[in-house]
Amino acid sequence: MATRIQSRFVALSSSPQRTASYWTTMAERTSAGLLSMMLEPTPAVAMTLPAEVREKLAELELELSEGDITQKGYEKKRSKLLAPYIPQIQGVDPSLQIDNRIQASSQVVLPVSKHNKSRAGNARDERFRSDLHTEAVQAALAKYKERKMPMPSKRRSVLVQSSVEACTPPDTSSASEDEGSLRRQGRLATSTPYQGHSHAAVEHWFNRVIQGSSTSSSASSTSSHPGGRSVTNSAAHAALNANATATALADLMAHTQLDNHSAPPDVTGLSERSSIHLERPQVGSVRGVSRSYNHHASMMETADGCEWGGDGSLTLIDVQQPDPNQPRPEGQQMSPLEGEPLGVATNWPPSLPAALQRWATTHPKNPCLTALDNAGKPVYTLTYGKLWTRSQKLAYTLLNKLSSRNEPLLMPGDRVALVFPNNDPMMFMVAFYGCLLAELVPVPIEVPLTRKDAGSQQIGFLLGSCGVTLALTTDACQKGLPKAQTGEVVTFKGWPRLLWFVTDGKHVVKPPKDWHPPVREASIDIAYIEYKTSKEGSTMGITVSHSAMLAHCQALTQACGYTEGETITNVLDFKREAGLWHGVLTSVMNRMHVISIPYSLMKVNPLSWIQKVHMYKARVAVVKSRDMHWSLLAQRDQRDISLSSLRMLIVADGANPWSISSCDAFLNVFQARGLRPEVICPCACSSEAMTVAIRRPPEMGVPPPGKAVLSMSGLSHGVIRVDTEEKLSVLTVQDVGQVMPGAVVCVVRVEGTPFLCQTDEVGEICVSSGSSGLAYYGLPGMTKNIFETIPVKPSGVSISDRPFIRTSLLGFVGPDNLVFVVGKIDGLMVVSGRRHNADDVVATALAVEPMKFVYRGRIAVFSVSVLHDERIVVVAEQRPDASEEDSFQWMSRVLQAIDSIHQVGVYCLALVPANTLPKAPLGGIHISETKQRFLEGALHPCNVLMCPHTCVTNLPKPRQKQPEVGPASMIVGNLVAGKRIAQACGRDLGQLEDNDQARKFLYIQDVLQWRAQATPDHPLFLVLNSKGTVASTASCLQLHKRAERVAAALIGRLNTGDHVALVYPPGIDLIATFYGCLYAGCVPVTVRPPHPQNLATTLPTVKMIVEVSKSVCILTTQAIMKLLKSKEATAAVDIKSWPTVMDTDDLPRKKCPQTYKPSTPEMLAYLDFSVSTTGILAGVKMSHSATSALCRSIKLQCELYPSRQIAICLDPYCGLGLALWCLCSVYSGHQSILVPPLELESNASLWLSAVSQYKVRVTFCSYSVMEMCTKGLGSQTEALRLRNVNLSCVRTCMVVAEERPRITLTQTFSKIFKDLGLSPRAVSTTFGCRVNIAICLQPNRLGKLAEQGTSGPDPTTVYVDMRALRHDRVRLVERGSPHSLPLMESGKILPGVKVVIANTETKGPLGDSHLGEIWVSSPHNATGYYTVYGEEALHADHFNTKLSFGDTQTIWARTGYLGFLRRTDLTDASGERHDALYVVGSLDETLELRGMRYHPIDIETSVIRSHKSIAECAVFTWTNLLVVVVELEGSEQEALDLVALVTNVVLEEHYLIVGVVVVVDRGVIPINSRGEKQRMHLRDGFLADQLDPIYVAYNM
């Protein structure tokens, strides 16, 4: 038996746990001879298996193929069945024995080496393909050779089954650029080493992978990184590790080694988000604090990867231009096609109930319906006499015995739900005819099994809109429905309240002798309502009148040549469509005998219908392609079957493109059993128009059947071209016969006005006849569109007065007036103006034959709308025994096949575990529910491949830079080109009168000495511990004394001007040693101490700051001193190279002889070191004069004086946190309540409790503190209130930040704590940066000076167009408009501070509401960067720069932040109009993509919004790809759901294609002490493969 074995294998390493059964079950997958092989083992097992065992085996095999049982369950049940018939071998699983014998007996040599796997063909696959299509797909794949794609990497726990991940290095030996596989490092059991592969080839291969990105024209990965890191792809860097586990991703990292420094510390080691200790700068990045602000250099990693093209138009989506060479219809105008006239037989009954009454009277004993059980045995045969009497009883009971409040419950014309299982056709038939006799309208629906059935809610809406109050069901079914505690059937989600009535005998009443149901002539009243589910998943009810029901029965009788007393086998669902029309209605009209085969029996015994045809000598069978396909499975066992009695085999889904292969295959096998080729009669049906066309039986003398081989490309343009040259992409279709008697058919254009098509054009088939549906119940608008279409000629003249019904079938009329159907509107996907049919794509996916990793018939294809076009999504169920490697290979081949055959890209291909897709009631997949789950991120795939780069072709053109307006632009007074110059300043320090005693001192240390003398006992500081109790305090004198002790210890040991590192936990010690250094003439450098649990990450940062600041001594506590020199520390740093370390815990009580007086206030006071968000360590120099000016400005802005108390929950190591902890209290004399943020980790309410307890009016915090409070206390406000926490005292709560204000967080915080009395106006933001740590502070707006008008207006929020921001423009829009972004002003500009907005390139001033760099001038600007390499010249312009025109005298510092100024209508204290400063984001962080400037936070906000399980997100660029890292908050099975959602939202909202999606655990994205994301650290961790991701998806 020939099996097709894959030609080239991927080296796979085998897992020792895998049993032999894994490999031996391969034989089970072999093609049509499967069962015979199984059942004719070697002579050793010569005994024949009994028929029932064979039947059970067939049933098992079927269940496995449909995904109804697992592989393990299958093997267990199978070995149990076969055990009695196989001689036992000691200790061996019988299932293995038989499999091994099968292999031997059938001479199928299956490679069972641990490196090779093959999947042989599976008999079931024939259903979906004709051989032509399979060969075409194979040929298409052959063209691609073995092209590979980078494989996603997945954490072990996410694997559905533990498959071995192998590593396939790029196969450079074959000289093919397309080959290679990208895999993760360090996850492999064994793999092939890279012996001497040329590195250039690997690099070239990788570049090929990423060049597919539509964001780039060249993938050069060299770019000047902020911080002087040069990321080069030079081969010199890349002495490749010939290590077995090296992978292409690791290769790429090998040539991005950073300046040959030691490997960067792991940024991910934190157990939780205690990454407050994460200020880890990159060693290699310290040298250049260079932040080149020139535009091109700040294009992070895409300097060379951007296309500059297009006409600079704002982001207009590219409209696909139609191809001028596309085929167009050339045929003549089609003319409507009329069926033969409907013959009127004299004896036809006037209505269906009349027919039933006639047969019940004349032939009461004739069988009407035989119902079968799951073993295929007849359970009951219903005669015409019984059907009539039972229907009568039910009619009488419904009308007379059901009442509420003495009113009859039902009136004629009321709708009634029929809820009957598929294995009880008899009860259904009685209920249906009972309703017709009672003049009630039956609405047959599926049995709801659970409250969450796919589509069940929509059925509920249908029942509600039809006003259904009663449901009829069987006793057994009613018992099986889910019950509420009262014992009543639960109300299903979305369903109306129903009364459930059981129609079994004991519940119905015999009518009195004189009661007769009214048997009237067929009228236009509604007879029944059939449900239909639309493409979107909504359910409609199609109403059918009595006269249409009768006319349809007459038309079917005429078309099929039905005669009285014939036997018909019905495999279809008898509740709707063809199963109902043939098996319940037309059969009664012609007194036929129906053998009804339930779905459950078909699953057990696929041959059952054929056996019944043989047994009952049935003349007609009504089946679907699936039933023919299933029956091919077991046909070999049945030597004695004959199908010669059949005169008509009606294929109800004959309109499906792949039904032809089932028909062909079925005929090939069963022709030998008496099946005549001409009896196969495909038909085309639609719920609205009922039967549209059917091939007539042979005795009617009709033309022979037709087949057409059509060009796929032509079909995609809606044109019929019989294919000649290109044999690959074709579709073979069969005709569905002739038009129904009495009907007129025409084909109209699908979109727009229903113009008649030309003869060679594909359109929607429309029908006009008296035997079709009337309307959608309760939906007049949709009814008009579908049921009342008037087709028109090109001249605009309608072709007839009769309305036509759109059938939703796409097709054309061929030669001999045969109707051909090529698809359905429901499966139509219009991608870039071309039409593709979902069924065709399914057929292509299934024809990727050598890979048998997915279940047949368990594939869903649909389209989703992303970025103004449809995108194709393929979802399939993966077999449990498929390995990762196999599945991925199958997926990439499917993509190639679809691309080749259909010339369309697949946007997303997802594999889900077996049995997880939502099922339709009778098998098959519930497509709309699957689509819904995909869009909601609830599909839980186990493998995903996104290909946006190939599919998304309508991105806006990359932006082309326009030359900026130069100095010659009109500058008149304070106007630039007609706009006011964007310049603003705080209050003038010179004009502010205040009784500021501290002003007379030039140096902050002198202020402390003065306070120690003037107010020695005045409390300055109070530090709280995590319990909320006071850990330590300090008055003016105590602080002075402690500082003196430190100074005494330093004087003599250190020289004046030496730098001293202060490594202390937050507390009084830090403040005292800070002043001790100033007293001794040393320069203090505050450094965050290392985290004892995380030395590897935090200690290198300490070491670096100590080295870079040139500190000659470290002052610290005894505990930290031990830590710095501990054994653990040696692993992280070289502990021998620490400078002198002194502990200050037990200093002698010495007075220092005299304190140092600096010679000039311009001398250095302290150094302020901080890691920027781009991972760059930057230290700034603060002079004494800047320090005093800073304190005075803050004092004036916040109205601070000695009687005030303020609470500070900030880290004291840098920026405004350092100033507020160490400087401001001493200068202004107010008391500071200090709350170390670290303590909030063990007590989240500490800060707010302290604010309440001390009735603090002004408090400062960081965003990370605010986040801890909202997340940790969000649900505990009630408990806090009971503990008397009251925040009504707070006038101002200021968030200290160096970023754009986080509106959502501040609003959430205000909303949560409003219940505790927090004023909604209290929360405001501040803004500072490295060059000036305090530019804006919102003053307390409700302070005691408010009446005097010194407080400013509330901070304002504006909405700007995000698309304009990308072009460096500000466009104000209304709240809620599309693409709007809310921006909150960053607080009020401090006294003495001036701000201007300047162009980043020309350095000229910009106008009001223009986006540019914020420049600042103030007495408290820092004087420069402090770096170890003496490169100050590089950054001189950051601190001393002048405008190129306008005011060219003022010296400004460049903040490195983009923002704009806007004059508001509000007035400030001086009566001037208030200028609001809006910070948009850091220039260093912006991503330059497609010629536009993106702020990471905007992309991240969109991503976080896209799914509830995304806790945090960070983005950066890598070469020219956008990488999105998301933290998953939820189960790991949700990880892969996020890939498509992230890709979708970034495309939709930002017009960018995501290159890589990385899903990680909570807390992996590093965050600094201010709560800012450290994106560059994250990027380094990603490149060094240190993130331990759950899943990495490479979007190709």
Salt bridges, closest charged atoms under 4 A:
GLU28 OE1 - ARG29 NH1 3.94
GLU61 OE2 - ARG124 NH1 3.57
ASP68 OD2 - LYS603 NZ 2.86
ASP99 OD1 - ARG78 NH2 3.08
ASP125 OD2 - LYS852 NZ 3.13
ASP125 OD1 - ARG856 NE 3.10
GLU126 OE2 - ARG129 NH2 2.76
GLU146 OE1 - ARG8 NH1 3.71
GLU146 OE2 - ARG893 NH1 3.60
GLU165 OE1 - ARG183 NH2 2.43
ASP171 OD2 - ARG8 NH2 3.61
GLU177 OE2 - HIS204 NE2 3.38
GLU177 OE1 - ARG208 NH1 3.20
ASP178 OD1 - ARG208 NH2 3.11
ASP259 OD2 - ARG287 NH2 3.37
GLU279 OE2 - ARG1088 NH2 3.70
GLU301 OE2 - ARG1579 NH2 2.11
ASP318 OD1 - LYS957 NZ 3.33
GLU330 OE2 - ARG721 NH2 3.55
GLU340 OE1 - ARG696 NH2 3.11
GLU439 OE2 - ARG520 NH1 2.44
GLU446 OE1 - LYS575 NZ 3.46
ASP475 OD2 - LYS479 NZ 2.81
GLU488 OE1 - ARG497 NH2 3.96
GLU564 OE1 - ARG591 NH2 3.39
GLU566 OE2 - ARG619 NH1 3.77
GLU566 OE2 - ARG647 NE 2.68
ASP573 OD1 - LYS575 NZ 3.16
ASP627 OD1 - ARG626 NE 3.79
ASP664 OD2 - LYS707 NZ 3.25
GLU688 OE2 - LYS532 NZ 2.73
GLU699 OE2 - ARG647 NH1 3.23
ASP735 OD1 - ARG695 NH2 3.06
ASP760 OD2 - ARG721 NH1 3.25
GLU761 OE2 - ARG749 NE 2.69
GLU764 OE1 - ARG806 NH1 2.68
GLU788 OE1 - LYS784 NZ 3.97
GLU849 OE1 - ARG4 NH1 2.70
GLU849 OE2 - ARG129 NH2 3.82
GLU877 OE2 - ARG858 NH2 2.99
ASP881 OD2 - ARG29 NH2 3.43
ASP881 OD2 - ARG119 NH1 3.67
GLU884 OE1 - LYS154 NZ 3.24
GLU885 OE1 - ARG183 NH1 3.08
ASP886 OD2 - LYS117 NZ 2.97
ASP886 OD2 - ARG119 NH2 3.42
GLU929 OE2 - ARG933 NE 3.92
ASP994 OD1 - ARG999 NH1 3.65
ASP994 OD1 - ARG1192 NH2 3.57
ASP996 OD2 - ARG1192 NE 3.75
ASP1006 OD1 - LYS1157 NZ 3.36
GLU1044 OE2 - HIS1040 NE2 3.50
ASP1069 OD1 - ARG1042 NH2 2.43
GLU1107 OE2 - LYS1103 NZ 2.77
ASP1168 OD1 - ARG1330 NH2 2.99
ASP1211 OD2 - ARG1088 NH2 3.55
GLU1267 OE2 - LYS1271 NZ 3.47
GLU1267 OE1 - ARG1302 NH1 3.89
GLU1278 OE1 - ARG1281 NH1 2.68
GLU1298 OE1 - ARG1570 NH2 3.99
GLU1299 OE2 - ARG1302 NH2 3.02
ASP1354 OD2 - ARG1321 NE 2.91
ASP1354 OD1 - ARG1341 NE 2.78
ASP1361 OD2 - ARG1363 NH2 3.21
ASP1361 OD2 - ARG1371 NH1 2.40
ASP1368 OD1 - ARG1493 NE 2.82
GLU1385 OE1 - HIS1474 NE2 3.07
GLU1401 OE2 - HIS295 ND1 3.45
ASP1408 OD1 - ARG980 NH2 3.04
GLU1413 OE1 - ARG1454 NH2 2.90
ASP1437 OD2 - LYS1403 NZ 3.56
ASP1437 OD1 - HIS1438 NE2 3.95
ASP1437 OD2 - ARG1454 NH1 2.86
ASP1465 OD1 - ARG1473 NH2 3.59
ASP1475 OD1 - ARG980 NH2 3.28
ASP1475 OD1 - ARG1463 NE 3.08
ASP1484 OD2 - ARG291 NE 3.85
GLU1485 OE1 - ARG1575 NH1 2.04
GLU1488 OE2 - HIS295 NE2 3.05
GLU1488 OE2 - ARG1493 NH1 3.98
ASP1498 OD1 - ARG1300 NH1 2.63
GLU1500 OE1 - LYS1573 NZ 2.86
GLU1500 OE2 - ARG1575 NE 2.70
GLU1512 OE1 - LYS1573 NZ 3.06
GLU1527 OE1 - ARG273 NH1 2.98
GLU1527 OE1 - ARG1562 NE 3.57
GLU1529 OE2 - ARG1562 NH1 2.74
GLU1532 OE2 - ARG155 NH1 2.86
ASP1537 OD2 - HIS940 ND1 2.55
GLU1549 OE2 - ARG1505 NH2 2.68
ASP1561 OD2 - ARG155 NH2 2.65
GLU1572 OE1 - ARG1570 NH2 2.91
ASP1580 OD1 - ARG229 NH1 3.08
ASP1585 OD1 - ARG184 NH2 2.49
ASP1588 OD2 - ARG155 NH2 3.50
ASP1588 OD1 - ARG187 NH2 3.43
